[in-house]
Amino acid sequence: MSDTGTLYVVATPLGNTDDLSPRARAILMDADVVLAEDTRRAGLLFQRLGLTRHGRLISFFEHNEDKKLPKVLDQLAEGLNVALISDAGTPLLSDPGFTLVRACRDEGYRVTPVPGPSAPVTALSASGLPPLPYTFLGFPPRKKSQTERLFRAHRDTGATLVLFERKTRLKGTLTIARDILGERDFCVARELTKEYEEFLRGNLGDLDSFDFELRGELTVIIAPGKDDGEADEATILERIAEETEAGGKPKEIARRVAERSEGWTPKAVYALMRD
């Protein structure tokens, strides 16, 4: 498909317009089509960046992605170059675009990343919390039970957790994190690269002293739990009770407990369950 167009996945500034790369600037100006999560915001972004747009600006968001997909593939087949952007940062990270990129890969169209600002990495780099390994969770689910399940699944991986959250849900999400993950260090990064950028550090055990009246875009980072060495039998029994409440067959529960417990195999946990 040498005569077909290219899909460019373009990172745009989180706030500071100087963070737009020269390559991204050139691609956004020359693209035949620019797919934007919000065309109004995209238009304002082009104004702030001082960009003269050559191509059409088309809305492309979560609820119309499937509908717009065939048209975009047709445009690529015609040889048009398409740039995909989000409201800010790197597309696909909690933003639309995954379905499109996968379809382009499946159809053999060229997909090229144009790297740049990314809120998860930007926040992590300046948080002072362990950077590796880390897991990006996006926005937590709206239902409490689903958020509990999410944190439970990542409780014992040893990874720093990075997520987005809205200010109205921040207190509830951090409270769930405390209940599931324990008293871990955390950082809330707000207004990244903007005038009022701020990094707020704390511990999940001291949420009562934390100011939740925060404005702006929020990125939350939660440190991994401390390795306390090989778990004793009493701890294993507590974890068996926790995982039993979460549901599953005995051998599945034993496997989950073993994954959380240094020095324990699923077989050993299962034997303890049967005693």
C-alpha positions as CSV (number, residue, x, y, z in Angstrom):
1,M,0.0,0.0,0.0
2,S,2.8,2.4,-1.0
3,D,0.3,5.0,-2.4
4,T,-1.9,5.1,0.7
5,G,-1.8,7.7,3.4
6,T,-0.3,7.6,6.9
7,L,-2.0,7.8,10.3
8,Y,0.0,10.0,12.6
9,V,-0.6,9.7,16.3
10,V,0.4,13.1,17.5
11,A,1.1,14.2,21.1
12,T,0.1,17.8,21.9
13,P,1.0,20.0,24.9
14,L,-0.5,19.4,28.3
15,G,-0.4,23.2,28.9
16,N,2.8,24.8,27.9
17,T,2.7,25.4,24.2
18,D,6.5,25.4,23.9
19,D,6.3,21.6,24.5
20,L,5.0,21.0,20.9
21,S,7.8,19.4,18.9
22,P,8.8,20.9,15.5
23,R,7.9,17.6,13.9
24,A,4.4,17.6,15.5
25,R,4.0,21.2,14.3
26,A,4.8,20.3,10.7
27,I,2.6,17.3,10.6
28,L,-0.4,19.1,12.1
29,M,0.0,21.9,9.6
30,D,0.4,19.6,6.6
31,A,-2.1,16.8,7.4
32,D,-5.1,16.4,5.0
33,V,-7.3,15.4,8.0
34,V,-7.0,16.1,11.7
35,L,-9.1,13.9,14.0
36,A,-9.8,15.6,17.3
37,E,-11.6,14.5,20.4
38,D,-13.2,18.0,20.7
39,T,-13.1,20.1,17.5
40,R,-13.7,23.3,19.5
41,R,-10.8,22.7,21.8
42,A,-8.7,21.6,18.9
43,G,-9.4,24.9,17.1
44,L,-8.4,26.9,20.1
45,L,-5.2,24.8,20.4
46,F,-4.3,25.6,16.8
47,Q,-4.8,29.3,17.6
48,R,-2.6,29.1,20.7
49,L,0.1,27.2,18.8
50,G,0.0,29.7,15.9
51,L,-0.7,26.9,13.4
52,T,-2.2,27.4,10.0
53,R,-4.2,24.2,9.3
54,H,-4.2,22.8,5.8
55,G,-6.6,19.9,6.3
56,R,-10.1,19.3,7.6
57,L,-10.8,19.1,11.3
58,I,-13.1,16.2,12.1
59,S,-14.6,15.1,15.5
60,F,-13.4,11.7,16.6
61,F,-14.4,10.7,20.1
62,E,-15.5,7.7,22.1
63,H,-19.1,7.6,21.0
64,N,-18.6,8.2,17.3
65,E,-15.3,6.3,16.8
66,D,-16.9,3.1,15.3
67,K,-19.1,5.2,13.0
68,K,-16.3,7.4,11.7
69,L,-13.8,4.5,11.3
70,P,-14.8,3.4,7.8
71,K,-14.5,6.9,6.4
72,V,-11.1,7.4,7.9
73,L,-9.9,4.1,6.4
74,D,-11.3,5.3,3.0
75,Q,-9.3,8.6,3.3
76,L,-6.1,6.7,4.0
77,A,-6.8,4.4,1.0
78,E,-7.2,7.6,-1.1
79,G,-3.7,8.6,-0.1
80,L,-4.7,11.3,2.5
81,N,-2.5,11.8,5.6
82,V,-4.4,11.8,8.8
83,A,-3.3,13.2,12.2
84,L,-5.0,11.9,15.4
85,I,-4.8,14.2,18.5
86,S,-6.5,14.2,21.9
87,D,-7.4,17.3,24.0
88,A,-3.9,17.2,25.5
89,G,-1.0,14.9,25.7
90,T,-0.6,11.6,23.9
91,P,-3.7,10.0,22.2
92,L,-5.1,6.6,23.2
93,L,-4.1,7.0,26.9
94,S,-7.6,7.2,28.3
95,D,-8.6,8.8,25.0
96,P,-10.2,7.5,21.8
97,G,-8.0,6.0,19.0
98,F,-7.2,2.4,19.9
99,T,-9.9,1.0,17.6
100,L,-8.6,3.2,14.7
101,V,-4.9,2.3,15.2
102,R,-5.7,-1.4,15.4
103,A,-7.9,-1.3,12.3
104,C,-5.1,0.5,10.4
105,R,-2.6,-2.1,11.5
106,D,-5.0,-4.9,10.4
107,E,-5.5,-3.3,7.0
108,G,-1.8,-2.6,6.5
109,Y,-1.9,1.2,6.6
110,R,1.1,2.9,8.0
111,V,0.8,4.2,11.6
112,T,3.5,6.5,12.9
113,P,3.8,7.9,16.4
114,V,4.8,11.5,16.9
115,P,5.9,11.4,20.5
116,G,5.7,14.3,23.0
117,P,3.9,15.2,26.2
118,S,2.3,12.5,28.2
119,A,0.6,13.2,31.6
120,P,1.4,9.8,33.2
121,V,5.1,9.9,32.4
122,T,5.4,13.7,33.1
123,A,3.8,13.3,36.6
124,L,5.8,10.2,37.4
125,S,9.1,11.8,36.4
126,A,8.8,14.6,39.0
127,S,6.7,12.8,41.7
128,G,9.6,11.5,43.8
129,L,8.0,8.0,43.9
130,P,9.5,4.9,42.5
131,P,9.4,5.1,38.6
132,L,9.9,1.4,37.8
133,P,8.0,-0.7,37.3
134,Y,4.8,1.3,36.9
135,T,1.3,0.5,35.7
136,F,-1.0,3.1,34.1
137,L,-4.7,2.5,35.0
138,G,-6.4,5.4,33.2
139,F,-9.6,6.6,34.8
140,P,-10.9,4.2,37.5
141,P,-14.4,2.8,36.9
142,R,-17.4,4.8,38.2
143,K,-18.7,2.0,40.4
144,K,-17.1,1.5,43.8
145,S,-17.1,-2.3,43.5
146,Q,-15.3,-2.1,40.1
147,T,-12.7,0.3,41.5
148,E,-12.1,-2.1,44.4
149,R,-11.6,-4.9,42.0
150,L,-9.2,-2.8,40.0
151,F,-7.0,-2.0,43.0
152,R,-7.2,-5.5,44.3
153,A,-5.9,-6.8,40.9
154,H,-2.8,-4.6,41.1
155,R,-2.3,-4.7,44.9
156,D,0.6,-7.1,44.9
157,T,2.4,-6.5,41.6
158,G,5.1,-4.4,43.1
159,A,4.4,-1.6,40.6
160,T,3.8,2.1,41.1
161,L,0.2,2.9,40.0
162,V,-0.5,5.9,37.9
163,L,-4.1,7.0,37.2
164,F,-6.3,9.9,36.2
165,E,-9.1,11.2,38.4
166,R,-11.6,14.0,38.5
167,K,-11.6,16.3,41.5
168,T,-15.1,15.3,42.6
169,R,-14.1,11.7,42.8
170,L,-10.5,12.0,44.1
171,K,-11.4,11.6,47.8
172,G,-13.5,8.5,47.2
173,T,-10.9,6.9,44.9
174,L,-8.0,7.5,47.4
175,T,-10.2,6.1,50.2
176,I,-10.8,2.9,48.3
177,A,-7.1,2.8,47.5
178,R,-6.3,3.0,51.2
179,D,-8.7,0.3,52.1
180,I,-7.4,-2.1,49.4
181,L,-3.7,-1.2,49.1
182,G,-2.9,-0.1,52.6
183,E,-1.0,3.0,53.9
184,R,1.1,3.8,50.8
185,D,2.8,7.0,49.8
186,F,1.0,8.9,47.0
187,C,1.3,12.1,44.9
188,V,-1.4,14.1,43.2
189,A,0.0,16.2,40.3
190,R,-2.2,19.0,39.1
191,E,-2.0,21.4,36.2
192,L,1.1,19.8,34.7
193,T,3.3,22.2,32.8
194,K,0.9,25.1,33.5
195,E,1.3,28.2,35.6
196,Y,-0.1,26.7,38.7
197,E,1.6,23.3,38.4
198,E,1.7,21.5,41.8
199,F,2.8,18.2,43.2
200,L,1.0,17.2,46.5
201,R,2.6,14.4,48.5
202,G,1.0,12.4,51.2
203,N,0.2,8.9,52.7
204,L,-3.0,7.1,52.2
205,G,-3.2,6.6,55.9
206,D,-3.4,10.4,56.5
207,L,-6.2,11.3,54.0
208,D,-8.0,13.4,56.7
209,S,-5.2,15.9,56.5
210,F,-5.2,16.1,52.7
211,D,-6.8,19.1,50.9
212,F,-9.2,17.7,48.3
213,E,-10.3,21.1,47.0
214,L,-8.1,21.0,43.9
215,R,-8.7,22.5,40.5
216,G,-7.4,21.5,37.2
217,E,-6.4,18.2,35.6
218,L,-5.3,15.6,38.1
219,T,-2.8,12.7,37.8
220,V,-2.5,10.4,40.8
221,I,0.6,8.3,41.6
222,I,0.5,5.6,44.3
223,A,3.8,4.0,45.4
224,P,4.1,0.2,45.6
225,G,3.7,-1.6,48.9
226,K,6.7,-2.4,51.0
227,D,8.2,-5.9,50.8
228,D,7.8,-7.4,54.3
229,G,9.6,-10.6,53.5
230,E,8.0,-14.1,53.7
231,A,4.4,-14.0,55.0
232,D,3.6,-15.9,58.1
233,E,0.6,-18.3,58.5
234,A,-1.6,-15.7,60.2
235,T,-1.1,-13.3,57.3
236,I,-1.9,-16.1,54.8
237,L,-5.1,-16.9,56.6
238,E,-6.1,-13.2,56.5
239,R,-5.4,-13.1,52.7
240,I,-7.4,-16.4,52.2
241,A,-10.4,-14.7,53.9
242,E,-10.0,-11.6,51.7
243,E,-9.7,-13.6,48.5
244,T,-12.6,-15.9,49.5
245,E,-14.8,-12.9,49.9
246,A,-13.7,-11.7,46.4
247,G,-15.0,-15.1,45.0
248,G,-13.7,-18.0,43.0
249,K,-12.9,-21.7,43.3
250,P,-10.6,-22.8,46.1
251,K,-7.6,-23.5,43.8
252,E,-8.1,-20.1,42.1
253,I,-8.2,-18.4,45.6
254,A,-5.0,-20.3,46.6
255,R,-3.3,-19.1,43.4
256,R,-4.2,-15.5,44.0
257,V,-3.1,-15.7,47.7
258,A,0.3,-17.2,46.6
259,E,0.8,-14.4,44.1
260,R,0.5,-12.0,47.0
261,S,2.7,-13.9,49.4
262,E,6.5,-14.2,49.4
263,G,7.6,-17.8,50.0
264,W,4.2,-19.4,49.4
265,T,3.2,-21.7,46.6
266,P,-0.5,-22.2,45.5
267,K,-0.1,-25.8,46.7
268,A,1.0,-24.7,50.2
269,V,-1.8,-22.2,50.4
270,Y,-4.4,-24.8,49.2
271,A,-3.1,-27.2,51.9
272,L,-3.6,-24.6,54.6
273,M,-7.1,-23.9,53.3
274,R,-8.0,-27.6,53.8
275,D,-6.6,-27.9,57.3
